[in-house]
Amino acid sequence: MSNQSPETLQRQANVPAELAGERVDKVAAQLFSEFSRAELTRWMTEGMLTLDGAAVKPKYKVFGSEELVLQGQRHIREDWQRAEAIALDVLFEDEEIIVVNKPAGLVVHPGAGNADGTLVNGLLHHRPDLNQLPRAGVVHRLDKETSGVMVVAASPKAYQHLVEAIAARAVRRRYVAVCEGVMVSGQDIDQPIGRDPKQRTRQVIRQDGKPALSLVRVRERYRTHSAVDVTLGSGRTHQIRVHMQSIGHPLVGDTKYGCRRILPRAAEAETVNLLQQFPRQALHAFKLDFLHPATNKGLRFTAPIPDDLQQLMEALAEDAN
């Protein structure tokens, strides 16, 4: 369902000290991640997005601790209000947060081609008051075919806290993946990511992109593949998939980003079938660490490795012996 009536926007955020020296448009894109950078830039030039009450140019560099305030309107393109009874794997919830284990195949929020049947629709059914929050409380997301743990804000205070914590890199997100090729050692991949100008559904390494850091560590080596743990130092679209492709180790099943369906020589039929038919990128968000928005207590949540990825890792380990 689409709705073209205007949506009134009111958002406020304080600039974390860690972002001092950054351009205000980049800071706004991190703190108000629900909006595109183009939208935020337009609102700045129109005076709807201000810094400490004053209009500023997008290239203005912040000092830290200033207040960003957005007051404006835009047209709603998707329906973020529809509640649907969708089974959710809730790992934890209280008045401030909801932590879920998202299965592969579930889209996080409504968008082009996914008007309903998303995690957001299920969350609105589970907690109807989420419709009072920006983006129904979603502060970060996982790709459709990436499984794993996510935190959703359930109060305005929690939403603000988590958005700022993510911008300040105070939320630790760790993934497990299976990639093609045998990695000799871990790598810290520090390469900016932006939209592919030739294919807008893809992301690429580009020097004018947004800074992106992935800390890759080898978990296990197989004959022609590797299992790796990846800790995010930033949260760009398709970040791990793009970074792993950039070092010559695309993820198993990720045909969008260079998966070649390589096979160990003379492998068992079951292993061959798993590698040739694996239906998604072999990527799972297995750990999430952050401070509770109300109590400031350190929290850690773990989402067990799903059956399909576990089966793939076990088959490759058996093949290597």
C-alpha positions in Angstrom: 0.0 0.0 0.0 1.3 3.4 -0.9 0.4 6.7 0.7 1.2 10.0 -0.9 0.0 12.3 2.0 2.8 14.3 3.5 4.5 13.1 6.7 5.5 15.7 9.3 9.0 15.1 10.5 10.5 16.2 13.8 13.8 14.7 14.9 16.5 15.8 17.3 20.0 14.4 18.0 23.2 15.5 19.7 26.4 15.2 17.8 28.7 12.7 19.5 32.2 14.0 20.4 33.7 11.2 18.2 32.3 12.8 15.1 34.1 16.2 15.7 35.6 17.5 12.5 33.2 15.6 10.2 31.0 17.4 7.6 27.6 18.1 9.0 25.8 16.3 6.1 27.8 13.1 6.9 27.0 13.4 10.6 23.3 13.9 9.8 23.3 10.8 7.6 24.6 8.8 10.5 22.3 10.2 13.2 19.2 10.3 11.0 19.9 7.1 9.1 16.3 6.6 8.1 16.7 9.4 5.5 18.9 9.5 2.4 21.8 11.9 2.4 20.2 13.7 -0.6 17.1 14.3 1.5 19.1 15.6 4.4 21.2 17.9 2.2 18.0 19.3 0.7 16.5 20.0 4.1 19.7 21.8 5.1 19.6 24.1 2.1 15.9 24.8 2.8 16.6 25.6 6.5 14.6 22.6 7.8 17.6 20.9 9.2 19.6 23.1 11.6 22.6 22.9 13.8 22.2 24.6 17.2 19.3 26.5 15.8 21.2 27.9 12.8 21.1 27.0 9.1 24.4 25.6 7.9 25.9 24.4 4.6 26.3 20.7 4.1 30.1 21.0 4.1 30.2 22.8 7.5 32.4 20.8 10.0 31.0 20.1 13.4 32.8 20.5 16.7 30.8 17.9 18.6 28.0 18.1 21.2 25.9 20.4 18.9 22.2 19.8 18.5 20.8 18.8 15.1 17.1 19.5 14.7 15.0 18.4 11.7 11.5 19.9 11.2 10.0 19.4 7.8 7.8 17.3 5.6 8.1 14.6 3.0 5.8 12.2 1.1 5.4 8.7 2.4 6.4 6.2 -0.2 5.7 3.0 1.7 3.3 1.9 4.4 5.1 1.6 7.7 1.9 1.4 9.7 0.4 -2.0 8.7 0.6 -4.6 11.4 0.7 -8.3 10.4 0.8 -11.5 12.4 4.3 -12.7 11.5 6.2 -15.2 13.6 9.1 -13.5 15.4 12.0 -15.1 17.2 12.3 -12.7 20.1 15.5 -13.2 22.1 14.8 -10.4 24.6 12.4 -7.5 25.2 11.5 -4.9 27.8 10.0 -1.5 27.7 13.0 0.0 25.9 14.2 -2.6 23.4 13.3 -5.7 21.4 16.0 -8.1 20.3 15.1 -10.5 17.5 16.8 -13.2 15.5 15.9 -12.5 11.9 15.7 -15.5 9.6 17.1 -15.4 6.1 14.5 -14.4 3.5 12.7 -11.9 5.7 12.9 -8.3 4.6 13.4 -5.8 7.4 11.2 -3.0 6.3 8.6 -2.1 3.6 10.1 -0.8 0.3 9.9 -1.2 -3.5 8.7 -4.7 -4.2 8.1 -5.5 -0.5 5.0 -3.6 0.5 4.2 -5.9 3.4 5.3 -9.2 5.0 8.3 -7.6 6.5 9.9 -7.6 10.0 8.5 -4.1 10.6 5.0 -5.4 9.9 5.5 -8.2 12.3 6.9 -5.9 15.0 3.9 -3.6 14.7 1.6 -6.5 15.4 3.8 -7.6 18.3 4.1 -4.1 19.8 1.5 -1.7 18.2 3.0 1.3 20.0 6.0 1.1 17.7 4.0 3.0 15.2 4.8 6.1 17.3 8.5 5.8 16.6 10.6 6.7 13.6 10.9 3.7 11.3 8.9 1.7 13.8 12.0 1.6 16.0 14.4 0.1 13.5 17.9 1.5 14.1 19.9 -0.8 11.9 19.1 -3.6 9.4 20.2 -6.8 7.8 19.9 -7.7 4.1 17.0 -9.9 3.2 19.1 -13.1 2.9 21.3 -12.3 5.9 20.2 -13.9 9.1 20.9 -13.0 12.7 20.5 -10.7 15.7 19.0 -7.2 15.6 18.0 -4.7 18.2 14.9 -2.5 17.8 14.1 0.5 19.9 10.8 0.4 21.7 10.7 3.9 23.2 11.7 7.4 22.0 14.6 7.5 24.5 15.9 4.1 23.3 15.7 5.1 19.7 17.7 8.3 20.3 20.3 6.4 22.4 20.8 3.6 19.9 21.0 5.9 16.9 23.7 7.9 18.6 25.5 4.8 19.9 25.6 3.3 16.4 26.9 6.6 15.0 29.6 6.6 17.7 30.5 3.0 16.9 29.5 2.0 20.5 27.3 -0.9 19.2 29.5 -4.0 18.4 28.1 -6.2 15.6 29.8 -9.5 14.8 29.1 -11.8 11.9 30.1 -15.3 10.8 30.5 -16.0 7.1 31.8 -18.6 4.7 33.8 -17.3 1.8 35.5 -18.7 -1.3 39.3 -19.2 -1.1 41.6 -20.0 1.7 42.5 -16.9 3.7 46.1 -17.0 4.9 45.4 -14.5 7.8 42.8 -12.0 9.0 42.5 -8.5 7.5 41.3 -5.1 8.5 39.5 -3.8 5.4 39.2 0.0 5.5 37.7 0.9 2.1 34.9 3.5 1.4 31.7 2.1 -0.1 29.2 3.8 -2.4 26.5 3.0 -4.9 27.5 1.4 -8.1 26.8 4.1 -10.8 26.1 1.4 -13.4 23.9 -0.8 -11.3 22.1 1.0 -8.5 21.1 -2.1 -6.6 24.8 -2.8 -6.0 27.5 -1.2 -3.8 31.1 -0.8 -4.8 34.4 0.4 -3.4 34.8 4.0 -4.4 36.9 6.8 -3.0 34.1 9.2 -2.8 32.0 6.7 -0.9 31.2 6.5 2.9 34.0 5.3 5.2 33.7 1.6 5.9 35.7 -0.7 8.2 35.4 -4.5 8.5 37.7 -6.5 10.8 38.0 -10.0 9.4 39.4 -12.9 11.4 39.8 -16.5 10.2 37.6 -18.9 12.2 38.4 -22.1 10.2 40.2 -23.0 6.9 38.9 -25.6 4.5 40.4 -26.9 1.3 39.0 -24.2 -1.0 37.0 -22.1 1.4 37.3 -20.3 4.8 34.9 -19.5 7.7 35.5 -16.0 9.0 34.3 -13.8 11.8 33.7 -10.2 10.9 33.3 -7.3 13.3 31.8 -4.1 11.8 33.5 -0.8 12.4 30.7 0.9 10.4 27.4 -0.1 8.9 27.2 0.4 5.2 24.8 -1.3 2.8 26.2 -4.7 1.8 29.4 -3.8 3.6 30.7 -7.3 4.4 29.7 -8.6 1.0 31.5 -5.8 -0.9 34.6 -5.9 1.3 35.0 -9.6 1.0 34.7 -9.4 -2.7 37.2 -6.6 -2.8 39.9 -8.9 -1.3 39.1 -11.8 -3.6 37.0 -13.8 -1.1 33.3 -13.4 -2.1 30.8 -15.1 0.2 29.4 -18.5 -0.8 26.1 -18.1 -2.5 26.5 -14.4 -3.1 26.2 -14.2 -6.9 25.6 -10.5 -6.8 29.1 -10.0 -5.4 31.3 -12.4 -7.3 30.5 -15.9 -6.0 32.0 -18.4 -8.5 30.6 -21.6 -7.0 34.1 -23.0 -6.7 34.4 -26.7 -5.5 37.0 -28.7 -3.7 38.6 -31.3 -6.0 36.9 -34.7 -5.9 34.5 -33.5 -3.1 31.6 -35.7 -1.9 28.3 -35.2 -3.8 26.6 -33.7 -0.7 29.3 -31.0 -0.4 29.2 -30.3 -4.1 25.4 -29.9 -3.9 25.6 -27.6 -0.9 28.1 -25.3 -2.6 26.3 -25.3 -5.9 22.8 -24.8 -4.5 23.4 -22.6 -1.4 20.5 -20.2 -1.9 21.8 -17.1 -0.2 24.9 -15.3 0.9 26.5 -17.4 3.7 26.4 -14.6 6.3 24.9 -14.5 9.8 24.9 -11.8 12.4 25.7 -13.9 15.5 26.6 -11.4 18.2 25.5 -7.9 19.3 26.9 -5.9 22.2 25.6 -2.6 23.4 24.7 -0.6 26.5 21.0 -0.7 27.6 19.4 2.7 26.9 17.9 3.0 30.3 20.2 1.2 32.7 23.5 1.6 30.9 24.2 -2.0 31.6 26.3 -3.9 29.1 24.3 -6.4 27.1 25.3 -9.2 24.8 23.0 -11.2 22.6 23.8 -14.3 20.5 21.8 -15.8 17.6 22.7 -19.4 17.0 24.2 -20.2 13.6 21.2 -21.3 11.5 20.9 -24.9 10.2 21.8 -24.1 6.5 25.0 -22.3 7.4 25.9 -24.9 10.1 25.4 -27.7 7.6 27.6 -26.0 5.1 30.4 -25.4 7.6 30.3 -29.0 8.8 30.4 -30.4 5.3 33.4 -28.3 4.4 35.2 -29.3 7.6 34.6 -33.0 6.9 35.8 -32.5 3.4 39.0 -31.0 4.7 39.8 -34.0 6.9 
